Amino acid sequence: MINSLLPERSAIQFNYIPKINKSAIAILRLIHEIHIIFTTPPSRLPTPDSLLPAP
Protein backbone atom coordinates (compact mmCIF):
# COMPACT_ATOMS: atom_id res chain seq x y z
CA MET A 1 0.00 0.00 0.00
CA ILE A 2 2.72 2.45 0.99
CA ASN A 3 4.85 1.54 -2.03
CA SER A 4 2.00 2.43 -4.37
CA LEU A 5 1.79 5.90 -2.82
CA LEU A 6 5.49 6.64 -3.34
CA PRO A 7 6.72 7.74 -6.76
CA GLU A 8 9.36 5.54 -8.38
CA ARG A 9 11.99 8.20 -7.88
CA SER A 10 11.67 7.97 -4.09
CA ALA A 11 11.95 4.18 -4.17
CA ILE A 12 15.20 4.48 -6.11
CA GLN A 13 16.55 7.02 -3.61
CA PHE A 14 15.71 4.72 -0.70
CA ASN A 15 17.78 1.98 -2.33
CA TYR A 16 20.84 4.25 -2.50
CA ILE A 17 20.62 5.60 1.06
CA PRO A 18 22.19 2.54 2.79
CA LYS A 19 25.16 2.58 0.40
CA ILE A 20 25.73 6.30 0.97
CA ASN A 21 25.52 5.86 4.74
CA LYS A 22 28.00 2.98 4.75
CA SER A 23 30.57 4.93 2.74
CA ALA A 24 30.04 8.05 4.85
CA ILE A 25 30.51 6.07 8.07
CA ALA A 26 33.70 4.51 6.68
CA ILE A 27 35.06 7.96 5.79
CA LEU A 28 34.17 9.35 9.22
CA ARG A 29 35.90 6.41 10.92
CA LEU A 30 39.02 7.01 8.83
CA ILE A 31 39.03 10.71 9.72
CA HIS A 32 38.52 9.81 13.38
CA GLU A 33 41.50 7.42 13.34
CA ILE A 34 43.72 10.04 11.70
CA HIS A 35 42.55 12.65 14.20
CA ILE A 36 43.45 10.37 17.12
CA ILE A 37 46.92 9.78 15.66
CA PHE A 38 47.60 13.51 15.26
CA THR A 39 46.21 14.49 18.67
CA THR A 40 47.95 11.73 20.65
CA PRO A 41 51.26 12.80 22.22
CA PRO A 42 54.22 10.97 20.65
CA SER A 43 54.99 9.32 24.00
CA ARG A 44 51.63 7.50 23.91
CA LEU A 45 51.94 6.27 20.33
CA PRO A 46 53.32 2.75 19.91
CA THR A 47 56.94 2.79 18.79
CA PRO A 48 58.60 0.03 16.75
CA ASP A 49 60.57 -0.92 19.89
CA SER A 50 57.44 -1.34 22.00
CA LEU A 51 55.84 -3.51 19.30
CA LEU A 52 58.73 -5.97 19.33
CA PRO A 53 58.61 -8.80 21.87
CA ALA A 54 60.85 -8.30 24.88
CA PRO A 55 64.12 -10.22 24.65
PyMOL commands that place a pseudoatom at each C-alpha (Angstrom):
pseudoatom trace, name=CA, resn=MET, resi=1, chain=A, elem=C, hetatm=0, pos=[0.000, 0.000, 0.000]
pseudoatom trace, name=CA, resn=ILE, resi=2, chain=A, elem=C, hetatm=0, pos=[2.721, 2.451, 0.993]
pseudoatom trace, name=CA, resn=ASN, resi=3, chain=A, elem=C, hetatm=0, pos=[4.855, 1.536, -2.031]
pseudoatom trace, name=CA, resn=SER, resi=4, chain=A, elem=C, hetatm=0, pos=[1.997, 2.426, -4.370]
pseudoatom trace, name=CA, resn=LEU, resi=5, chain=A, elem=C, hetatm=0, pos=[1.790, 5.896, -2.820]
pseudoatom trace, name=CA, resn=LEU, resi=6, chain=A, elem=C, hetatm=0, pos=[5.489, 6.637, -3.338]
pseudoatom trace, name=CA, resn=PRO, resi=7, chain=A, elem=C, hetatm=0, pos=[6.716, 7.743, -6.757]
pseudoatom trace, name=CA, resn=GLU, resi=8, chain=A, elem=C, hetatm=0, pos=[9.358, 5.535, -8.382]
pseudoatom trace, name=CA, resn=ARG, resi=9, chain=A, elem=C, hetatm=0, pos=[11.992, 8.205, -7.883]
pseudoatom trace, name=CA, resn=SER, resi=10, chain=A, elem=C, hetatm=0, pos=[11.672, 7.971, -4.092]
pseudoatom trace, name=CA, resn=ALA, resi=11, chain=A, elem=C, hetatm=0, pos=[11.946, 4.181, -4.172]
pseudoatom trace, name=CA, resn=ILE, resi=12, chain=A, elem=C, hetatm=0, pos=[15.202, 4.478, -6.107]
pseudoatom trace, name=CA, resn=GLN, resi=13, chain=A, elem=C, hetatm=0, pos=[16.553, 7.020, -3.615]
pseudoatom trace, name=CA, resn=PHE, resi=14, chain=A, elem=C, hetatm=0, pos=[15.706, 4.719, -0.697]
pseudoatom trace, name=CA, resn=ASN, resi=15, chain=A, elem=C, hetatm=0, pos=[17.776, 1.982, -2.327]
pseudoatom trace, name=CA, resn=TYR, resi=16, chain=A, elem=C, hetatm=0, pos=[20.836, 4.250, -2.496]
pseudoatom trace, name=CA, resn=ILE, resi=17, chain=A, elem=C, hetatm=0, pos=[20.623, 5.596, 1.059]
pseudoatom trace, name=CA, resn=PRO, resi=18, chain=A, elem=C, hetatm=0, pos=[22.192, 2.541, 2.788]
pseudoatom trace, name=CA, resn=LYS, resi=19, chain=A, elem=C, hetatm=0, pos=[25.160, 2.584, 0.396]
pseudoatom trace, name=CA, resn=ILE, resi=20, chain=A, elem=C, hetatm=0, pos=[25.732, 6.302, 0.970]
pseudoatom trace, name=CA, resn=ASN, resi=21, chain=A, elem=C, hetatm=0, pos=[25.520, 5.860, 4.744]
pseudoatom trace, name=CA, resn=LYS, resi=22, chain=A, elem=C, hetatm=0, pos=[28.004, 2.976, 4.747]
pseudoatom trace, name=CA, resn=SER, resi=23, chain=A, elem=C, hetatm=0, pos=[30.565, 4.929, 2.740]
pseudoatom trace, name=CA, resn=ALA, resi=24, chain=A, elem=C, hetatm=0, pos=[30.040, 8.052, 4.851]
pseudoatom trace, name=CA, resn=ILE, resi=25, chain=A, elem=C, hetatm=0, pos=[30.515, 6.072, 8.068]
pseudoatom trace, name=CA, resn=ALA, resi=26, chain=A, elem=C, hetatm=0, pos=[33.699, 4.511, 6.676]
pseudoatom trace, name=CA, resn=ILE, resi=27, chain=A, elem=C, hetatm=0, pos=[35.059, 7.961, 5.789]
pseudoatom trace, name=CA, resn=LEU, resi=28, chain=A, elem=C, hetatm=0, pos=[34.166, 9.349, 9.220]
pseudoatom trace, name=CA, resn=ARG, resi=29, chain=A, elem=C, hetatm=0, pos=[35.896, 6.411, 10.921]
pseudoatom trace, name=CA, resn=LEU, resi=30, chain=A, elem=C, hetatm=0, pos=[39.024, 7.008, 8.829]
pseudoatom trace, name=CA, resn=ILE, resi=31, chain=A, elem=C, hetatm=0, pos=[39.031, 10.715, 9.722]
pseudoatom trace, name=CA, resn=HIS, resi=32, chain=A, elem=C, hetatm=0, pos=[38.522, 9.807, 13.384]
pseudoatom trace, name=CA, resn=GLU, resi=33, chain=A, elem=C, hetatm=0, pos=[41.498, 7.415, 13.345]
pseudoatom trace, name=CA, resn=ILE, resi=34, chain=A, elem=C, hetatm=0, pos=[43.716, 10.040, 11.697]
pseudoatom trace, name=CA, resn=HIS, resi=35, chain=A, elem=C, hetatm=0, pos=[42.553, 12.654, 14.201]
pseudoatom trace, name=CA, resn=ILE, resi=36, chain=A, elem=C, hetatm=0, pos=[43.454, 10.372, 17.121]
pseudoatom trace, name=CA, resn=ILE, resi=37, chain=A, elem=C, hetatm=0, pos=[46.922, 9.784, 15.658]
pseudoatom trace, name=CA, resn=PHE, resi=38, chain=A, elem=C, hetatm=0, pos=[47.603, 13.511, 15.261]
pseudoatom trace, name=CA, resn=THR, resi=39, chain=A, elem=C, hetatm=0, pos=[46.210, 14.488, 18.671]
pseudoatom trace, name=CA, resn=THR, resi=40, chain=A, elem=C, hetatm=0, pos=[47.954, 11.731, 20.653]
pseudoatom trace, name=CA, resn=PRO, resi=41, chain=A, elem=C, hetatm=0, pos=[51.258, 12.797, 22.218]
pseudoatom trace, name=CA, resn=PRO, resi=42, chain=A, elem=C, hetatm=0, pos=[54.220, 10.967, 20.649]
pseudoatom trace, name=CA, resn=SER, resi=43, chain=A, elem=C, hetatm=0, pos=[54.995, 9.318, 23.998]
pseudoatom trace, name=CA, resn=ARG, resi=44, chain=A, elem=C, hetatm=0, pos=[51.628, 7.502, 23.907]
pseudoatom trace, name=CA, resn=LEU, resi=45, chain=A, elem=C, hetatm=0, pos=[51.940, 6.268, 20.326]
pseudoatom trace, name=CA, resn=PRO, resi=46, chain=A, elem=C, hetatm=0, pos=[53.323, 2.753, 19.913]
pseudoatom trace, name=CA, resn=THR, resi=47, chain=A, elem=C, hetatm=0, pos=[56.938, 2.791, 18.789]
pseudoatom trace, name=CA, resn=PRO, resi=48, chain=A, elem=C, hetatm=0, pos=[58.596, 0.030, 16.753]
pseudoatom trace, name=CA, resn=ASP, resi=49, chain=A, elem=C, hetatm=0, pos=[60.573, -0.919, 19.886]
pseudoatom trace, name=CA, resn=SER, resi=50, chain=A, elem=C, hetatm=0, pos=[57.439, -1.337, 21.998]
pseudoatom trace, name=CA, resn=LEU, resi=51, chain=A, elem=C, hetatm=0, pos=[55.838, -3.506, 19.299]
pseudoatom trace, name=CA, resn=LEU, resi=52, chain=A, elem=C, hetatm=0, pos=[58.734, -5.970, 19.330]
pseudoatom trace, name=CA, resn=PRO, resi=53, chain=A, elem=C, hetatm=0, pos=[58.605, -8.800, 21.872]
pseudoatom trace, name=CA, resn=ALA, resi=54, chain=A, elem=C, hetatm=0, pos=[60.849, -8.295, 24.883]
pseudoatom trace, name=CA, resn=PRO, resi=55, chain=A, elem=C, hetatm=0, pos=[64.122, -10.218, 24.647]
for i in range(1, 55): cmd.bond("trace and resi %d" % i, "trace and resi %d" % (i + 1))
show_as sticks, trace
zoom trace
